[in-house]
Amino acid sequence: MMKVFYNPAVETWPELTRRPVMNLEELFPMVQSVFELIREKGDNAIIDYTNQFDKVMLKDFKVTQEEIIEGESLVSEELKTAIQKSFDNIYKFHNVLKEQVKEIETTPGVRCWRESRPIEKVGIYIPGGSAPLFSTVLMLGIPALIAGCREVVVCTPPDRFGKVHPAILFASQLVGATSVYKIGGIQAIGAMAIGTKSVPRVSKIFGPGNQYVMAAKQVAQQYGVAIDMPAGPSEVMVIADDAAIAEFVAADLLSQAEHGADSQVMLITTSEKLAEEAGHALTHQLNRLPRKEVAQKALENSPIILFHRIEDCIAFSNAYAPEHLILAVDNPRALVKEVINAGSVFLGNYSCESAGDYASGTNHTLPTNGYANMYSGVSVDSFIKKITFQELSAEGVKSLGRIVETMAEAEGLQAHKEAMTLRLNYIK
């Protein structure tokens, strides 16, 4: 089912760590044409595209208060309780990560500090097809709430009846979303990037999606809108030794494989026995999944790699830079400092990746496709800008004056020098 590689040489790692190629550039002309039509026709273009792609004709795609109330009534009390507990955990974790203002005197009379300000208008895209991701509403909406964003716009595709999944509506209300729109795909990203009569233009767009949404987010940057991060298919890497429980390992691999046929899962292990047992467990558990065919296709493009040493497992992981990394080993804490590139890490046999997806408190919006080399997962920092401040007293001018004059003169910027010289002369 999964291809097995034995102690592959380092020179083969680039090939083993290469993700399935997705050429988004081929989609850019189509995305650009959708954006241009939205710029030209506004809401009418969105109505036409919703009819074309989602097979539903909507004259008004903003979710009404009545629809929100109706949606909330359709969510079971058990699910509401689960969502509320998840909300509490995510809020608790992200709230303590807020940066505290620290003022420092860099030299006598010169005080500097930095303060955070929210991005005023943000857009959140929530896929709503076969798996309506209401959990992503929490993962994106809660940091935006903590950051203090003034306007939080949620876009999610309607079903064939022109409705939004009730749990998405419930979660949107919980995080304080200012508006929810029944718009999906490229047209949702275009509407938030350009703005229409109904949909406000935002400054930054967040959220996962298919290849069309990914291409649209990249094009949105050409319209002066920021995005959370480049995205690709979901992925997990499990590093395991003899202390791992094979059934748990298989379940964790399948939890990502069921996301899509293009998802990538990897088992990296020092134990041949564990690899064999995990393979048997995969076969057994796969047959129980409603999304069996999807998961099976993902597994066919995913490897099991055996190394002699755990150090090689970690080195391979850092080369791959997984979105999710599970350390199912005897002493996972001992390896924490060795992890350099990963989106989110799960320690030990009991730390399943799905805990982070829903309710542990960390964020599940993470860099994929190797972008964990240079990107972090979403946090409150993703929804804020940081502004630096400095204040000079007369003493500060005396401390820095000659330094600034000398450097400005050396760069040939006379006006810069004069700005300081005038102040020096004034306070003499």
Steps between C-alpha positions, in 0.01 A plus 500: 500500500775746602839475331782392734855640486789363704761742634502724192823689432502874568541578130161336435317712759412788264302258286333337802404836651355637175126562518261411216536782248201731463546756226282788620637727228276323250202622704612862522345619168161361603528650847602834355197499269268436797661783695467739207131417453441560872674836465280581202161357605528476878220308669352392167818313416487320835136404440592357158801307629305359796237376258768353273721331759271434798184434294285737701354839405532750785390858460625590849800308631543670838380274782214663687450512876198275456715239326756518781232444763355212298846346455576519870177315577607215271829437682471231766568593861780243507675662203444850643664391825794347311546815289480721810765294684723509193446878485607534864820299450602679181427840656698414813807392301504787251418768754815435705717536188420870462817705505541728800632852438864529609655844507879523496749785529751416226729787598454786752196707401381263222203277576363244250211257507259307278122471514254277317203623298233278343458465126167678475332289230569129453334233290462135597431231242337180626461200265149359519487202264521138612662610829366834630792623709328684784809428711696732270258781589626464858866472400487821297224693673634471855843657427320773306273558800797519740688732262200735491434501124217743434348309208510121454341380176426129460442348156388140455328325208126432518353153469262415216214650700681832543573434868815514715582211732342580840822429694689752285238762585514413871878520510498828303275657761715366779816668365322829433506494119348825374352344184465161332456454124383202298784523250755231416805436289684754288210745512515513882869589500444749217211668681705548818807615307318751278184588692148532363185684601416213738839360597756730663858497379737361762870550566594136562341168405528181704386144455550169320347381177544298183745578222269771360484678835877468539558654157248774576678592825826537311335722239335704778845620603525681167197703611674630811359241739714289733441129563571279800746269324546293187304178539489153358351158577500390863787284628623313806826330590519245781843421647475175695719254685424177689308698763234602245158333489438379146122553509548861608757560226266361235211711625712815487612427144142439391374816671697702247458262206122543517534874433561439130664278240783753476570498875840362597573285804835353605613248757868537593616231738796316647288189560433247225254324732304825553495567124356156433239525776398851390455371145259229621313754716466734203332229293262413781405858589474619140212263433295670774526851352216665306771686302692178430562564130637850564730379778620203295611724213694717742671197652610377157714815467634489856812321628618305801870570556721296733820644646751341735517803731240740642740786417456419130121502543514851644743619231268368229204671666682834508577458129132431428358770733164333569178683574430258789773299674420225750784374719377154603824409674620393844610846620353762265594797717866416446454564127313831522810719463604301192181586312586798278237495224139404577160665516375335821650216704319229700693320774448139599247226435202685642548826305295432189508761225121532507526648854683795348255513211210560737547575863844486667541877459768535232414598143437263211559759228859404424761527224501207255704409195830561678414858598562410865859584408408868516136543609326457836148381562224756549495683834397838638814639335346414161221752564707793621760749384780612728591867519825624650523822701796709611526808719813717531555755773762775483735253665418251225586751230838556666553121525420425135568833330856455384439133408207593272688794346802285420300219344271730298795694366675176398190397303479839333160583650546858611137564600516204737809654661339843523193361678727397786743793479216752544390325819855483634547872443160576658577332831856632540 
